[in-house]
Structure formats: C-alpha cells, structure tokens
Amino acid sequence: MFTSVLTDAYRDRYAVSPAEAAAMLGLCRTTIYNLIDRGDLSAHKIGRSTRIPITEIERLAGFPSGDAA
C-alpha cells in the first residue's frame, strides 16, 4: 500500500507553492521550477504566485491517483 506524501497540514489543500512542494518531495525549490519549465510538473500562475496542484505532487512522487481500475 502506498502512503501519500501529504501531511495533515496539506491534506485539505488543492495546491501548494513551489517551496512547499520542494519540502514535500525532498527537493530544492530550484529543481521544482526546473521541472515546471521542462513541462514535467504542471503549475498554475495566480497573479504573481505559482501554485502546484496536490495531484501533480503525488503523480511526480509516483503515487497512484486512485482512478485506476
């Protein structure tokens, strides 16, 4: 069984900042931005802020999405 990378602090959130994503994945913030620039990680700009959907964090970490039959 897989365990989510989400802690209780992030469980109710739709998206996180690149710094939060980096902490969740054990990567540096620059690596997160590089993944976004390469198209390996989907992110959304909201004003000047960048937000990464929680589902993208779990996909990158290799956790199943739950939609598999």
C-alpha positions in Angstrom: 0.0 0.0 0.0 1.2 3.5 -0.9 1.4 6.3 1.7 0.7 9.8 0.4 3.5 12.4 0.6 0.9 14.7 2.2 1.0 15.6 5.8 -2.1 16.7 7.7 -1.2 20.3 7.0 -1.6 19.8 3.3 -4.4 17.2 3.1 -7.2 19.7 2.7 -5.5 22.0 0.2 -5.9 21.9 -3.6 -2.5 23.4 -4.4 0.8 24.4 -2.8 3.7 26.8 -3.5 6.9 25.6 -5.1 8.7 25.9 -1.8 6.0 23.7 -0.1 6.2 21.2 -3.0 10.0 21.1 -2.6 9.7 20.3 1.1 7.1 17.6 0.5 9.3 15.9 -2.1 12.7 16.5 -0.5 13.9 18.6 -3.4 15.1 22.2 -3.6 12.9 24.9 -4.9 15.0 25.5 -8.0 14.5 21.9 -9.0 10.7 22.4 -8.7 10.9 25.4 -11.0 13.1 23.4 -13.5 10.5 20.6 -13.6 7.8 23.2 -14.3 9.9 24.9 -17.1 10.6 21.5 -18.7 6.9 20.6 -18.6 7.4 17.7 -16.2 5.3 19.3 -13.5 2.1 21.2 -14.1 1.7 24.5 -12.3 -0.7 27.5 -12.4 0.0 31.2 -12.1 -2.3 33.1 -9.9 -1.3 36.7 -10.1 2.4 36.6 -9.3 2.1 33.4 -7.3 2.8 29.9 -8.7 0.7 27.0 -7.4 1.2 23.3 -8.0 -1.9 21.0 -7.6 -1.5 18.3 -5.0 -2.4 15.7 -7.6 0.8 16.8 -9.5 2.9 16.3 -6.4 1.5 12.8 -5.9 1.9 12.0 -9.6 5.6 13.1 -9.6 6.2 11.1 -6.4 4.8 8.0 -8.2 1.7 7.5 -6.1 -1.4 6.1 -7.7 -4.1 8.6 -8.5 -7.0 6.4 -7.4 -8.7 6.5 -10.8 -7.1 3.2 -11.9 -9.5 0.4 -12.4 
